[in-house]
Amino acid sequence: MKIFTAAIATETNTFSPIPTGLDCFHARGYFPAGQHPDQMMHFAGPTWATRLRAKGTDWQVVEGTAAGAMPAGLTTRHAYETLRDEILADLKKAGKVDIVLLGLHGAMVADGYDDCEGDILSRVRAIVGKEVVIGAELDPHCHFTPLMADSADLLICFKEYPHTDILDRGLDLVDRCVAMQQGKIKPSVAVFDCEMASMMHTSREPMRSFVDRLFELEKQPGIISISIAQSFPWGDVPEMGTKVIVYTDDNPAKAAALAQQLGREIIEFRDLLQAPYPSVSAAIDQALAGPVFPAILADSADNPGGGAAGDSTFILEELLKRHVKDVVLGPLWDPVAIQICQDAGMGARLPLRIGGKTSPASGNPVDVMCMVKELKKEAIMTGLSGSPSRLGNVAVIEVEGITIVLVTARNQAIGTDLFTQFGIDLARQKLIVVKSSQHFQAEFSKVSGNIIYVDSPGSVPRDLAILKYKKVRFPKWPVRRQEH
């Protein structure tokens, strides 16, 4: 059996001011054919899963290009077409294959391409023909499109948010596609559109119990896979929205009935999906009131994992205004400030302008007198599902009792080693401010259960009503169609 595997993935926030060019893929992870490292990269789960499953077998595995970029704004046509065509060329070079397994995202949008994943899957199908099995792993924050479903035999989303199950779902994909190639199963797909848009934390109810039920349902005879495409509301494309995807073994009616049943259940509890989101001022009030410290404040709207810059200053300004001490904050994206800190050196005290550089959504730059506490070149943080995640060059500064981790590689807070590798004792802090929406939760919840999601300004706003959608198909709860 011959398996071809490759990856191209990014999450596109069409409202973000930061374009996604070819350099963005090279900055986060670009590995030409046969050069994927000896560890899992979170955007290439199927490649790593295929390696693991191929051990001790006679499978021939051909690894094509794997590339992933940090979420940002519209992907340039040049970047998408260059990487897509590289993967397609790798596939053609591989010759006749039995299975194609791709690591995709599902919410990649490029100039001229509202559905990058559907585009590449359809081109793969045109190359390999109808008899070859095509499977792909998707992020649940995806736009599940008819072209994607028609072009692939099996599409599996991560079930967990935070995404702690990337490898597990990759292994599911490999196992089921191999079973299909061997004639043991014949997937039938059904999709139910919930006509809503929501981010669903599986770390709490009602989604925790719902996802656990999905795992139990998948153990039943005839059910191959169940995925929830939660949606990525910051992508203005026609197919944005929450959908339930069910694959059964050659039973379309059963797939349709189950997809509809599960979708209607989600609609019933949709009002319970969102955690409370107090304003910046109210969130700080709540955190300082205790009684549990440290309190963790999630700066969701400035989450680089959702396409924001990661350099907003709204929470920092409020903390400085109130003279709150024993605080850590990060990662704050500011390559210019880091260069100045590097020139000044360890232990230097200097005036520094930080943050607020990218757009009005970043707020105003903050001028501070700081001390350079730590400098490090090419730092790494533990990322999704334990994969490595770049921070780039780092400067740790202290400003009036607030310790800030500045980074050159735009990234969100995921692992606690974002702070601890620089000697920061999180247990001794009063507040921990993270640039992240939810992926921090898996590790930071071990530090404190007092987590506050903040309704801060930024490029990933919680209030979807302020976004000027032009392409989304309505109805789309809780967003109302805007009059133009």
PLY file of the C-alpha trace (Angstrom):
ply
format ascii 1.0
element vertex 484
property float x
property float y
property float z
element edge 483
property int vertex1
property int vertex2
end_header
0.00 0.00 0.00
1.32 3.42 -0.98
0.29 6.51 0.97
0.98 10.12 0.05
0.74 12.71 2.82
1.25 16.50 2.90
-0.06 19.62 4.64
-0.98 23.23 3.96
-2.77 25.08 6.74
-3.60 28.48 8.13
-6.68 30.08 9.66
-7.70 33.26 7.85
-9.26 36.16 9.72
-10.57 38.21 6.81
-10.90 41.21 9.16
-7.25 41.08 10.30
-4.89 43.85 9.14
-1.98 41.40 8.71
-1.62 39.70 5.30
-0.45 36.08 5.13
2.41 35.85 2.66
4.84 33.10 1.79
7.27 34.29 4.46
4.57 33.68 7.09
4.61 29.96 6.25
8.40 29.86 6.30
8.35 31.62 9.69
6.03 29.12 11.39
6.83 25.91 9.56
7.79 25.03 6.00
9.21 21.58 5.23
9.75 20.53 1.59
9.01 16.96 0.51
10.74 14.43 2.72
12.00 17.03 5.22
9.31 16.94 7.92
11.14 16.90 11.29
11.21 13.96 13.67
8.37 15.32 15.80
4.75 16.20 15.15
3.94 19.67 13.85
0.38 20.51 14.77
-0.58 21.50 11.22
0.68 18.16 9.84
-0.98 15.64 12.13
-1.74 13.11 9.37
1.91 12.99 8.32
3.05 12.13 11.82
0.15 9.72 12.36
1.01 7.94 9.10
4.63 7.57 10.20
3.52 5.98 13.45
1.06 3.59 11.84
3.53 2.62 9.09
6.11 1.27 11.54
6.42 -2.50 11.20
4.33 -2.62 8.02
5.15 -2.87 4.33
3.47 0.48 3.60
5.31 2.87 1.33
4.88 6.40 2.67
5.68 9.39 0.47
5.81 12.68 2.38
5.12 15.83 0.38
5.52 19.45 1.46
4.14 20.46 4.86
3.55 24.15 5.51
1.67 26.08 8.18
1.32 29.79 8.93
0.19 31.59 12.06
-3.44 32.74 11.63
-3.68 36.22 10.14
-5.44 38.07 7.34
-6.07 37.13 3.72
-3.49 34.73 2.28
-1.84 36.13 -0.81
-2.61 34.42 -4.09
1.12 33.90 -4.63
1.58 32.15 -1.29
-1.39 29.82 -1.68
-0.81 28.90 -5.30
2.92 28.38 -4.73
2.42 25.96 -1.83
-0.60 24.25 -3.39
1.21 23.65 -6.65
4.26 22.36 -4.78
2.11 19.74 -3.04
0.38 18.78 -6.28
3.76 18.41 -7.98
4.91 16.19 -5.11
1.80 14.06 -5.59
2.37 13.68 -9.32
6.00 12.76 -8.70
4.91 10.05 -6.27
3.21 8.17 -9.11
0.35 5.78 -8.44
-0.83 5.88 -4.82
-3.58 4.13 -2.89
-4.33 6.80 -0.28
-3.81 10.57 0.02
-3.84 12.06 3.53
-3.69 15.83 4.00
-3.27 18.13 6.99
-5.53 21.11 6.27
-7.23 23.74 8.39
-10.59 24.36 6.80
-10.67 28.15 7.22
-7.90 29.16 4.83
-8.94 32.00 2.53
-6.72 33.42 -0.20
-7.02 36.20 -2.72
-9.34 34.69 -5.32
-10.08 31.55 -3.24
-12.84 31.56 -0.60
-12.40 27.79 -0.19
-8.71 26.89 -0.37
-9.29 23.43 1.07
-12.03 22.61 -1.41
-9.77 23.85 -4.19
-6.78 21.69 -3.29
-8.89 18.62 -2.51
-10.66 18.86 -5.87
-7.31 19.20 -7.66
-5.97 16.16 -5.80
-9.05 14.21 -6.87
-8.51 15.24 -10.49
-4.94 13.88 -10.32
-5.55 10.54 -8.57
-9.00 9.63 -9.90
-12.05 8.15 -8.21
-10.53 4.92 -6.92
-7.90 6.45 -4.63
-8.95 7.19 -1.04
-8.59 10.86 -0.05
-8.76 11.89 3.61
-7.94 15.07 5.49
-7.76 16.29 9.08
-9.39 19.65 9.81
-9.47 22.18 12.61
-13.01 22.41 14.05
-12.90 26.17 13.46
-13.40 25.59 9.77
-15.81 26.40 6.96
-17.07 22.98 5.89
-18.00 23.29 2.21
-19.80 21.04 -0.31
-16.69 21.02 -2.51
-14.63 19.68 0.37
-17.17 16.94 1.11
-17.54 16.00 -2.57
-13.78 15.86 -3.21
-12.70 13.79 -0.20
-13.79 10.38 1.06
-13.32 11.26 4.73
-12.81 14.54 6.61
-12.21 14.45 10.37
-12.09 17.50 12.66
-10.33 17.68 16.01
-13.02 17.22 18.66
-11.36 19.14 21.47
-11.02 22.90 22.04
-8.27 23.38 23.26
-6.95 21.14 20.47
-5.39 18.43 22.62
-6.39 15.60 20.26
-4.61 16.45 17.00
-2.62 13.20 16.95
-5.58 11.08 18.07
-7.76 12.38 15.25
-4.88 11.96 12.81
-4.61 8.31 13.81
-8.39 7.94 13.37
-8.03 9.35 9.87
-5.24 6.95 8.93
-7.02 3.91 10.35
-10.34 4.64 8.66
-8.82 5.52 5.29
-6.78 2.30 5.34
-9.94 0.35 6.19
-11.70 2.01 3.29
-8.86 1.20 0.89
-9.05 -2.41 2.03
-12.77 -2.52 1.30
-13.80 -2.92 4.94
-15.91 0.27 5.07
-17.66 2.55 2.57
-18.26 6.01 4.05
-21.52 7.88 3.42
-21.51 11.53 4.54
-24.27 13.83 5.75
-23.96 17.46 6.82
-26.42 19.39 8.98
-26.21 23.19 8.98
-27.05 24.61 12.42
-27.34 28.12 10.91
-25.25 29.53 13.73
-21.69 30.59 14.52
-20.10 29.73 17.84
-16.81 28.82 19.49
-17.41 25.81 21.75
-15.14 25.25 24.74
-14.97 21.50 25.28
-13.32 22.08 28.66
-16.70 22.89 30.20
-20.38 22.07 29.91
-22.44 21.61 27.84
-19.79 20.69 25.25
-17.77 18.40 27.53
-20.61 15.91 27.89
-21.65 16.36 24.26
-18.19 15.50 22.91
-17.93 12.53 25.28
-21.18 11.29 23.75
-19.73 11.63 20.26
-16.91 9.29 21.24
-19.44 6.75 22.49
-21.53 7.04 19.33
-18.47 6.36 17.19
-18.10 3.01 18.93
-21.47 1.89 17.58
-21.52 -0.39 14.52
-21.94 1.51 11.27
-20.81 4.92 12.53
-17.40 5.82 11.13
-16.88 9.39 12.28
-18.68 12.41 13.76
-17.22 15.92 13.60
-18.47 19.31 14.70
-17.32 22.16 12.49
-17.78 24.79 15.16
-17.25 27.69 12.69
-14.69 30.46 12.45
-16.84 33.60 12.67
-14.00 35.94 11.67
-13.87 34.51 8.16
-16.24 36.28 5.77
-17.02 33.47 3.32
-20.35 31.99 2.18
-20.01 28.68 4.07
-19.02 30.15 7.45
-21.07 28.51 10.18
-21.59 25.61 12.58
-22.16 22.22 10.95
-22.41 18.61 12.05
-20.65 16.07 9.81
-21.51 12.38 10.13
-19.97 9.49 8.18
-21.70 6.11 8.35
-20.80 2.82 6.71
-22.77 2.88 3.46
-25.94 4.21 5.11
-26.81 7.74 3.91
-30.17 7.82 5.67
-28.63 6.96 9.02
-25.94 9.62 8.53
-28.55 12.27 7.70
-30.76 11.39 10.66
-27.90 11.42 13.16
-26.43 14.67 11.80
-29.82 16.34 12.12
-30.39 14.97 15.64
-27.01 16.17 16.91
-27.35 19.51 15.15
-30.71 20.20 16.75
-29.25 19.36 20.15
-26.54 21.97 19.63
-29.19 24.52 18.66
-31.09 23.73 21.86
-28.12 24.49 24.14
-26.44 27.20 22.06
-27.24 29.93 24.59
-25.08 28.08 27.13
-21.98 27.83 24.94
-20.42 31.20 25.75
-18.62 31.82 29.02
-19.19 35.21 30.69
-17.04 37.94 29.10
-16.72 40.99 31.39
-15.19 44.22 30.09
-11.51 44.96 30.71
-12.26 47.06 33.79
-14.83 44.61 35.19
-12.54 41.65 34.54
-9.71 43.23 36.51
-12.14 44.08 39.33
-13.30 40.46 39.40
-9.76 39.11 39.34
-8.51 41.35 42.14
-11.51 40.47 44.30
-10.18 36.90 44.54
-10.35 34.79 46.55
-8.28 32.54 44.25
-4.91 33.74 43.01
-3.43 33.84 40.52
-6.39 34.81 38.38
-5.97 34.22 34.65
-7.25 36.86 32.23
-7.68 35.73 28.62
-7.24 38.59 26.16
-9.35 36.84 23.54
-9.78 39.67 21.05
-6.01 40.03 20.67
-5.40 36.32 20.14
-2.79 35.74 17.41
-4.28 32.25 17.08
-7.37 33.94 15.67
-5.49 36.30 13.40
-4.94 39.26 15.73
-1.60 41.03 15.96
-0.91 40.15 19.59
0.28 43.67 20.38
-2.79 45.34 21.92
-2.35 47.41 25.06
-5.89 47.81 26.41
-5.45 45.49 29.41
-1.87 46.63 30.03
-2.91 50.29 30.10
-5.64 49.59 32.64
-3.26 47.61 34.87
-0.68 50.41 34.80
-3.36 53.01 35.48
-4.44 51.08 38.59
-0.85 50.35 39.69
-1.58 46.60 39.89
1.54 44.61 40.72
2.55 40.92 40.68
1.30 40.49 37.12
2.72 38.58 34.14
1.56 39.26 30.60
2.36 37.66 27.28
3.19 37.00 24.64
3.25 40.59 23.37
4.43 40.87 19.76
6.95 43.71 19.40
10.08 43.04 17.31
11.14 46.70 17.48
11.09 46.83 21.28
13.01 43.55 21.43
15.76 44.88 19.20
16.13 47.87 21.50
16.27 45.59 24.55
18.90 43.41 22.89
21.02 46.46 22.15
20.64 47.66 25.74
21.51 44.25 27.22
20.55 42.22 30.27
19.88 44.26 33.39
19.53 47.54 31.52
17.03 50.14 32.64
15.61 52.16 29.80
12.56 54.00 28.47
10.67 51.80 26.00
7.62 52.16 23.79
5.73 48.83 23.61
2.71 47.50 21.77
0.01 49.34 19.87
1.87 49.29 16.56
-0.24 47.36 14.04
-3.63 49.04 13.73
-6.32 50.85 15.75
-7.37 47.40 17.02
-4.03 47.29 18.86
-4.70 50.39 20.95
-2.06 53.01 21.67
1.65 52.39 22.22
2.57 52.48 25.90
5.65 54.39 27.03
7.28 52.85 30.09
10.49 52.80 32.07
11.50 49.17 32.18
14.22 46.77 33.24
15.44 44.03 30.89
15.16 40.83 32.94
15.92 38.18 30.30
16.96 37.86 26.66
16.79 34.71 24.57
17.29 33.88 20.91
14.84 31.59 19.09
12.81 30.49 22.09
10.30 27.64 21.82
7.05 27.14 23.73
5.11 23.91 24.09
2.30 24.20 21.57
-0.88 22.36 20.63
-0.90 18.65 21.46
2.69 19.00 22.69
4.09 20.18 19.35
6.83 22.87 19.39
5.70 26.46 18.86
8.06 29.35 18.02
8.36 32.50 20.08
11.34 33.81 18.13
13.64 36.19 19.97
12.36 37.07 23.42
12.88 39.97 25.79
11.39 39.74 29.28
10.91 43.18 30.81
9.61 44.41 34.15
7.44 47.50 34.31
6.13 48.74 37.68
5.56 45.23 39.04
4.33 43.83 35.72
6.50 41.27 33.93
5.97 41.21 30.16
7.21 38.58 27.70
7.92 40.27 24.36
8.30 38.06 21.26
9.35 38.47 17.64
7.33 35.48 16.38
3.63 36.34 16.61
2.03 33.61 18.70
-0.60 32.94 21.35
-0.15 31.64 24.88
-0.43 27.84 24.93
2.11 26.22 27.26
2.98 27.59 30.69
6.64 27.46 29.63
5.88 30.70 27.81
6.68 32.12 31.26
8.38 29.43 33.32
11.37 28.94 31.02
12.37 32.49 31.94
12.32 31.81 35.67
8.83 33.26 36.26
7.02 31.55 39.15
3.36 31.62 38.14
2.15 30.54 41.57
3.52 33.76 43.06
1.58 36.02 40.70
-1.65 37.83 41.39
-2.72 38.02 37.74
-1.67 36.13 34.61
-2.71 37.85 31.37
-2.55 35.62 28.28
-2.95 36.56 24.64
-5.20 33.62 23.78
-8.86 32.70 23.45
-8.89 29.14 24.77
-5.81 27.10 23.84
-4.06 28.27 27.01
-6.72 26.53 29.09
-5.33 23.00 28.90
-2.06 23.90 30.66
-2.85 27.11 32.53
-5.88 25.57 34.25
-3.35 23.46 36.15
-1.99 26.68 37.63
-5.36 28.18 38.53
-9.01 27.41 38.00
-9.89 31.09 38.25
-10.08 31.88 34.53
-11.74 35.06 33.25
-12.41 35.54 29.54
-12.17 39.27 28.83
-14.37 41.21 26.40
-11.46 43.32 25.22
-11.16 45.30 21.97
-9.17 43.74 19.13
-9.17 42.03 15.74
-10.99 38.94 17.07
-13.94 40.67 18.75
-16.47 38.70 20.73
-19.29 40.94 19.45
-19.77 39.60 15.92
-22.37 42.28 15.20
-19.60 44.82 14.63
-18.12 42.79 11.77
-19.19 43.94 8.32
-19.90 40.65 6.59
-20.31 40.76 2.82
-20.26 37.09 1.80
-21.70 35.08 4.73
-25.04 33.37 4.05
-27.72 34.21 6.60
-29.44 33.32 8.92
-26.47 32.88 11.23
-27.30 33.03 14.94
-26.39 35.19 16.88
-25.41 37.52 14.04
-28.10 39.54 12.35
-27.92 40.41 8.68
-26.62 43.94 8.32
-28.25 46.45 6.05
-25.80 47.99 3.60
0 1
1 2
2 3
3 4
4 5
5 6
6 7
7 8
8 9
9 10
10 11
11 12
12 13
13 14
14 15
15 16
16 17
17 18
18 19
19 20
20 21
21 22
22 23
23 24
24 25
25 26
26 27
27 28
28 29
29 30
30 31
31 32
32 33
33 34
34 35
35 36
36 37
37 38
38 39
39 40
40 41
41 42
42 43
43 44
44 45
45 46
46 47
47 48
48 49
49 50
50 51
51 52
52 53
53 54
54 55
55 56
56 57
57 58
58 59
59 60
60 61
61 62
62 63
63 64
64 65
65 66
66 67
67 68
68 69
69 70
70 71
71 72
72 73
73 74
74 75
75 76
76 77
77 78
78 79
79 80
80 81
81 82
82 83
83 84
84 85
85 86
86 87
87 88
88 89
89 90
90 91
91 92
92 93
93 94
94 95
95 96
96 97
97 98
98 99
99 100
100 101
101 102
102 103
103 104
104 105
105 106
106 107
107 108
108 109
109 110
110 111
111 112
112 113
113 114
114 115
115 116
116 117
117 118
118 119
119 120
120 121
121 122
122 123
123 124
124 125
125 126
126 127
127 128
128 129
129 130
130 131
131 132
132 133
133 134
134 135
135 136
136 137
137 138
138 139
139 140
140 141
141 142
142 143
143 144
144 145
145 146
146 147
147 148
148 149
149 150
150 151
151 152
152 153
153 154
154 155
155 156
156 157
157 158
158 159
159 160
160 161
161 162
162 163
163 164
164 165
165 166
166 167
167 168
168 169
169 170
170 171
171 172
172 173
173 174
174 175
175 176
176 177
177 178
178 179
179 180
180 181
181 182
182 183
183 184
184 185
185 186
186 187
187 188
188 189
189 190
190 191
191 192
192 193
193 194
194 195
195 196
196 197
197 198
198 199
199 200
200 201
201 202
202 203
203 204
204 205
205 206
206 207
207 208
208 209
209 210
210 211
211 212
212 213
213 214
214 215
215 216
216 217
217 218
218 219
219 220
220 221
221 222
222 223
223 224
224 225
225 226
226 227
227 228
228 229
229 230
230 231
231 232
232 233
233 234
234 235
235 236
236 237
237 238
238 239
239 240
240 241
241 242
242 243
243 244
244 245
245 246
246 247
247 248
248 249
249 250
250 251
251 252
252 253
253 254
254 255
255 256
256 257
257 258
258 259
259 260
260 261
261 262
262 263
263 264
264 265
265 266
266 267
267 268
268 269
269 270
270 271
271 272
272 273
273 274
274 275
275 276
276 277
277 278
278 279
279 280
280 281
281 282
282 283
283 284
284 285
285 286
286 287
287 288
288 289
289 290
290 291
291 292
292 293
293 294
294 295
295 296
296 297
297 298
298 299
299 300
300 301
301 302
302 303
303 304
304 305
305 306
306 307
307 308
308 309
309 310
310 311
311 312
312 313
313 314
314 315
315 316
316 317
317 318
318 319
319 320
320 321
321 322
322 323
323 324
324 325
325 326
326 327
327 328
328 329
329 330
330 331
331 332
332 333
333 334
334 335
335 336
336 337
337 338
338 339
339 340
340 341
341 342
342 343
343 344
344 345
345 346
346 347
347 348
348 349
349 350
350 351
351 352
352 353
353 354
354 355
355 356
356 357
357 358
358 359
359 360
360 361
361 362
362 363
363 364
364 365
365 366
366 367
367 368
368 369
369 370
370 371
371 372
372 373
373 374
374 375
375 376
376 377
377 378
378 379
379 380
380 381
381 382
382 383
383 384
384 385
385 386
386 387
387 388
388 389
389 390
390 391
391 392
392 393
393 394
394 395
395 396
396 397
397 398
398 399
399 400
400 401
401 402
402 403
403 404
404 405
405 406
406 407
407 408
408 409
409 410
410 411
411 412
412 413
413 414
414 415
415 416
416 417
417 418
418 419
419 420
420 421
421 422
422 423
423 424
424 425
425 426
426 427
427 428
428 429
429 430
430 431
431 432
432 433
433 434
434 435
435 436
436 437
437 438
438 439
439 440
440 441
441 442
442 443
443 444
444 445
445 446
446 447
447 448
448 449
449 450
450 451
451 452
452 453
453 454
454 455
455 456
456 457
457 458
458 459
459 460
460 461
461 462
462 463
463 464
464 465
465 466
466 467
467 468
468 469
469 470
470 471
471 472
472 473
473 474
474 475
475 476
476 477
477 478
478 479
479 480
480 481
481 482
482 483
